[in-house]
Amino acid sequence: MNIRKAHHQDLEVLKKLWYECFLEHDSKESIDYYFAYNFNLSNTFVLIEDHEIRCSLQLNQHQLIYQEKQIEVSFVVGVATFIKDRHQGYMKSLLNYALNYARDILKQDFMILQAYNWDLYRPFGFQNAYYKNIVSLTKKDLVLYETSSLIKPDEKDLLKIYQAYTLNLNGFKVRDLPYFRNLIIMNEIDNLTIVCSQKAYAFYKIDHQKALINECAYYSATDLLALLNNIEAEYYEFSTDLINFKITKKELFMMVKSFNNKTFALNNNNYISEWI
């Protein structure tokens, strides 16, 4: 058994692995786009046995603003094992390797991940750290708010709103203009619509008269509600920080692994909305 970084000649096998493991959750188009524009071989690790790739994961590098300082963390994504190779302990070996790599080689204090099965990662020391605070509204909840004027958004508009939204939050990703250019394309591939005013934006899709908002950011609660008036729906569901709205439910969104005797602060204002 050998663990190494992925090589260029591994790409087709890795794409096959992603198709096998993730088409249940992501479209083929979004996987293809990810491999074309976001996949980074230098962050990708594979476990080899008998000259075959058995499993793989990525340590995507993110810069977070954590307790008013910029830190770098590894975001574990693409955790995948071929179906025929599961229950052999391969991923356990690969994940332990990745943990040691982030701590000893990258000299990082924290690692973050999302999961379909959170319990798989608790034995490795991952703890609940980020939650999506879900708000549910009806059309009637918006009648007191004047409908905002829309603009055709570009990356500059989105970045400005995001920076205002995260001003008093903790643990959020540092974003830039290329990030938002990529995000706009990714959301289009996933058939999400973007609506934007001068002081709020939302990516959403309509499902049975409900606007499911994948991400939103805003200057104030009033700015968001005025923006939502532009979406024709009977119900609205979105996640937000804890300050502005009555929370309907909380959903675990991200876990954190701490290294070097560091402790990740479990604050109410921890916020992150990253999928890749």
Summary of the structure (lengths in Angstrom):
residues: 276
radius of gyration: 19.8
end to end distance: 28.3
largest distance: 65.8
contacts: 807
relative contact order: 0.16
helix: 33%
strand: 34%
